Amino acid sequence: MTRLAGILVALMTAASIGHGLAPALPSWPSGLFAWAAALLLVSRVSRVQFLQTVFLLLIGVSALAAALSLGAEVPWLRLLDSNAGLLSMLAAVSFLQLITIARGAVVAKAQRGPGAFGRTLLSVAVFGGFINISAMLLVANRLARERGLSAFACQSITRAFSGCPTWSPFFAGMAVVLTYVAETNLLFVMLVGLPFSVVGLLLVFIEAIFRYRQELTEFEGYPLTVASLWLPCLLAVAVCLGHVMLPGTSILDIIALSALAVTGGVLLISRGAVETGRQLSDFVQQGLPMMVGELLLFLGAGVLAVGLHALATVMHLNLPVITAFDATAAGLLLAGLIVPSMFGAHPIITISVVVPLLAPINPDPQLLAVTLLFGWGLGTCAGPMSGTHLVMQGRYGISSLKGAMRNWSYVALMYPVALLFLFVVAMIRKV
């Protein structure tokens, strides 16, 4: 069953990319493959994730039923494929795990002190932006080799990692925003999100100097080297080339193609055709099924989004607190994304709820996109049910609740920073 599910996820990815390259091909087969894989893997998901998905489906179906009773026209096929492009991108990016990204760094001698701490933060931020949570685990495994992962190291890693979705096109948060806010300008939001994440790194470093002097002095860091940066650079070039060569193709499909092309090319050059084929086959059957949590969550959120959009359209619903989407409204929305995350709601849930309700006021897409990305990054940092903290609990025994709560002060500090960025974006968009 697991192997078949992995094959179905691979077919989902191929069908989604095929539709992106040739729009004449239908998009619904990719969604059908995704749902089939999710049903085969549902027994492997955690109880919390299962209940979250059921909750999303119940609310979505209820909204659809209410919309139908009021005479709404429902795009039924969207129930199948509303988030298929997003899931296909995540599946394609997951293949990057097959590449050894830091061969030079692994053999390098570890160093101690503030410099080593700063290089560790940069490693998490740079690698995390391209291979997602795998990079966080790569660094954490190195830090935990001798004495286990300390609370200080855990909070530092998760805080550095939380800035990745605000700028990285290879991250789930960016994929969600590109899906739900169709007119997002990727370059614009990246240019806003990157300095925001840099400010976050600086605050983590400064706090360590003043609050954790002893831990900082003894900190044995992850050695970042020039040789270890080749993969991020190669991926960036591949995405740029794809954007130039395929101007009419969705950025999600370009990212997916770039990740697959880079993975396949590097493996062929370094390991040969036979070994490459074996590793790709093994990953399809064993690695892709590991994304069952994302499958269920994002498919459920897709049903919720379709249902709420249909209901909001037929009833002319909107958010009563927000009547015009300016910087103040963006700040309120950001708080509305972060607070539910602190109590266990995944950002995809709140995003899929609020975006349809904002549609009637026609919000500026770039301001909305930046707000959602900030909400995703800070929400996952503060949320005990986010994948970031659940992985830390499962792998290193650090309580997800305690880990999240340790980050609340950091999120509270970053919130006014985010407000400043939102006000700047609103001013730029008015010019």
N, C-alpha and C positions, 0 to 999 in steps of 0.2 A: 504493500500500500504506500509506504513512504517513498519508494523509488518511483512508483507511478506518479505520485504527487509532484515529485521533483521534475519529472518529464513534462507534466502539465504546466508547471511554472515556466519552464523553458519555452514551451509552446505559446504560453501567454505573452512572454517577452517578444518572441519572434513575430507573433500576430500583431502586436501593438506597434512594433517598429515597422512592419510591413505596411500597416495602415498609414503611418506617418510618412513613409517614403512614397506611397501610392494611395492617396486619399480615396481613390475609386474603390479600394478594398474596404469591406465593412469593418467597423471597430468592435462590434459585439462579440466575435469569436474570442478575442483576448479576454474579455470579461467572463465568458463562459468557462474558459480554461481556468481562470482564477478561482471562480466559485467551486468548480469541481475539485481543484487542489485543496481548497479550504475545507470542504466537506470531508475529504479523505484524511486530513490532518487534525480535525477538530479535537480528537481525543488527546492530542499531545499538548494542547494549549493549557496554560495555568487557569485555575478556577477564577481568579480575578479578571484575567483577560476575557475569559468566556462570558462572564457576567457583564462586563463592559460592552461586549459585542451584542449580546442579547438586548441590553438596554437600548443601544443605538438602533437596532432593528425594530424593536417595539415602538419607539418614538417615531421612527421614519415611516413605518407601515401605518401607524395611527394618523400621522399627518397626511399621508397619501389618501387614506380612506376619507378623511374629512374634506380634502381638496376635491376628490371625486364627487362627494355628495353635494358640493357647491358648484359643480359643473366644470371643474378645471380639466384641461387637457394634459395628460401625463405622458412624458416621453419614456415609454416603458423600457426601451432598449438601454436607456441611461442607467437603469437599475443594475444592469449587467456590467457596464464598462465605465461608470462614472470616475472611478479611480484606477482603472486598469493601466493607463499610461504612467501614472505615478509608481504603481507597484512594479511595472516592467523596468522602469529606471532603477529602482532599488535592487531588483534582482540582477540587472546587468552590472551595477556598481559592485555588488557583492563578489563578483568574480575576481576583483582586484586582490582579494585575500590570497589568491594563488601565487602572487608575486611577492618575493622577499624584498620588502621595501627598504630595509635598513641594514643590508649586509655589512656595510662599512661601519655603521654605528654599533652593531652588536659586538664586534671584536675590539672596538675602541675601549680604552681604559676609562672607567667611570671616575668622575671627579666629585669633590664635595664643596659645599658652601653656596653663597648667593649666585655665583656664576653658573654653577651646575643646576641650581633651581630654575634660573631664568631660561637656560637651554631646554630644560624639561618642559616648561610651560610652552615654549615655542614648538617643541616637537609634537606635543599634543594638539596645539592649534593648527599647525601646518599639515601634519599627517591626517589629523581628524577631519580636516576639510575635504580630504580626498578619498579616504577609505573608511570614514565614519568611525563607528565604535570599535572596529578592529584596531585602530591606532591607539585608542585609549587603553585597550587591553595589552597591546604590545608594550607600552610604556609602563603600565601598572605591573605587568609580569616581571619586568626588569627590576623595578623598585622593590618588589616583594620577594626577591630571590632568597635573601638571607634571614630577615627578621619579620617577614610578613609586611602587609601594607598598613602603614600607620594612618590614623584619622587625619593627620595634617596632610599627608601625601594624597589621600583619597579626596579631600575637599579641594585641594589645589588642582588635581587632575580634572575633576568634574566641573569646576569653575572655568578652567581654561577651555574645556571641551564645549561648554555651553555657548561660546561665542561662534562656533563653527556654522550653525544654521543661519546666522545673520548675513553671511556672505558667500558661502560655498554652494555652487550649483550641483554638487554631488551629494548633497545632504537631503534627508527626507523632508525637513522643514521647508527648504526651498522648493522641492518638488510639489509639496502640498500647496504652497502659495501660488506657484505657476499654474497649478490646476484650478484653483478656486478663484484666482484673480487673473483672468485670461489676458488682460492688457498690460501685465507687468513688464517693465523694461528691465531685463536681467542685469545689464551693465550698470544702470542707475542704482538699483538696490544693492548691488555688490559694492559700489563705490561708497555707499552709506554704511553698509554693514561691516565692512572691513575695518575702518577706523573705530567703529563702536566696539568691535571685538578687541582691538589693540588697547583701547582705554580699559577694558575689562581685565586684560592681562597685566597692565601696569598697576591697577588697583590691587590685584592679587599679590603682585610682587611687593608693593609698598606695604600692604598689610602684614606680610610675612616679616618684613624688616622690623616693624615696630611691635608686633604682637607675638611673633614666634621666633625670636632671636636664637634660642637654643636649638630648636628644630631646624632652623635655616643653616646654622653653622655645621650641624651634623648631617645635613641632607646629602645623600649620595644620588646624583641625578642621572638622567638618561642622556648619553652623549650624542648630541646632534652634530653631524658632520656635513660637509659640502656634498660628499658622495651619496648621502642618503636623500638628497633633494631631487634626484633625477626623475623619480616617478611623478611627483606633483608638476614638475616642469613639462614633462612629456604629455601628461593629460591636458594641461592648459593649452599646449600647442595643438593637440588633437581636436579639442573643442573649438578653438578658433578656426582651424582649417575646415571643420565640419560646418561651421556657421557660414563661412564664405562659399563653400562648394555646394551647400544645400540651403540656400536662403529661404526657401518656403517651408522648411521642415521645422517642426516644433523643437524647442530647445531641450525638452525632455528626451525626445528621440535622438537628438544629436549627442547628448550626454551619454545615453545608453549605448549608442553605436561607438562612441569614443572609448568608453570603458571596455567594451568587448574587443574592439580592435587592438587596443594597447595590451590587454591581457593576452590575447592570442598571439600577437606579434612578439612580445617579450618571451613568452613561453616557447614559441617555435625557435627563436634564436638561441635561447639558453639551454633548452632541454630536448629539442628535436621533435619531429612530427609524431612519432609513436608515443612518447612520454606525454606530449601535450594532449593528444587525444585521450589518453588514459586519465589524466588529471581532470580534464574538462568533463569527461563522462562521470567520473567519481563525484565531482562537485555537483553536477546536475542532480544525481541520485541521492547524495547525502548532505550536501551543503545547502542547496536551495530549499529543501523542506524545513530548514531551521528558521525560515522567515514566516512561519505559520502565524506568529503573533501579529506581524504587520499585515498579513493577508486578511485575517479576520477583522482586525480593527479598522483598516482602511476600507474594506468592502462594506462593513456595517456603517461607517461614516458616509460612504457614498449613498447608501439608501437613505440615510438621515438627511443628507443635503438635498437630494432629489425631492423627498417628501416635503421638507420645509420650504423649498423654493416654490413648489407647486402651490402650497397652502398660502405662502406669503404673497404670491402673485394674484391669486383669485380673491384673497381677502384684503389686499393692499396693506399688508402688515409691515411694520418697521419697528425699530427700537425706540421706545418712547423717550428715552433719555437723550438720544442722539437724533437731532433733526437736520443738522448740517455737519458734514465731516471736515472739521478744521483741526488744528493742532490740539485744542482742548478736548474735542471728541476723541481724537486718536489716543490721548493720554488716558481718558476714561476707558476706552476699549482695551488698552494695554493692561490696565488694572483688572479689567474683567476677564482677561486671558490668564493672568498670573494667579489670581486668588483661587479659582477653581482647581488649578493644578496643584496648589499647596494641599488641597483636600482630596487629591487622588484622581482628578479628571485629567485625561490625556489632552494635550493641546488640539489634537485633531478633532476632538469632540466639540470643544468650544468654537473652533474655527468653522466647522461645518454647520454650527447653529447660527452664528452671528453673520456670516457672509450673506446668506440669502435674505436675512432681515435688513441688511444694509442696502440691498440692491435698489429699493425705491428712491433713496436719496442720491443715487449715482455718485458714490464717493470717488475721489481722485484715486486711481488705481495704484500709483506709486506710493502715496502716503499710506494707503491701506496695506499694501504689500509690506512696506517697512515695519508698520505696526505689528502685523501678524508675525513677521520674522522675529522681531524683538520679543513678542509674547511667547513664541515657540522656544527660543533660547533660554529666556529667564524662567519660563514655566517648567521646562524639563529640569533646570537646575534646582528649582525649589520643590518639585513634585516627587513624592515618595514612590509613586507608581510609574515614573518614567523609566524607560529602558536603561538609562544611564545608571540609576541607583539600584535597579533590580539586578543588573549584571554585577555590580560591586558586591551586592549581598550574596548572590549565588556563587561568585568566584572567590571572594575574599572574606566572606562572613561578616561584612560590615552592614549593619542594619540599614535598610533603605530609608526608613523613617528618620533615624538619627542622622544619616548622611544628608538627607534633604533639609532637615531642620538646621544643621550646621551652615547650610548655604543661605538661609533666609536673611541673615544680616547682609550678606553680599548682594543678594537680589534687591533688598531695600536700598542699598547704596547705589546700585546700577539703575534703579527706576528713575530717579531725577536726571541721571545722565541720558537715559533713553528719552525722557521728555524734552531735554535740550535738543537732541538730534531730531526729534519729531517736529519741533518748532522751526528748526532750520530747514527741514524738508518742506514744510508747509510754506515757508517764505519763498523758497526756490520755485516751488510749483506755481506760486501766484505771479511770478515775474513773467 
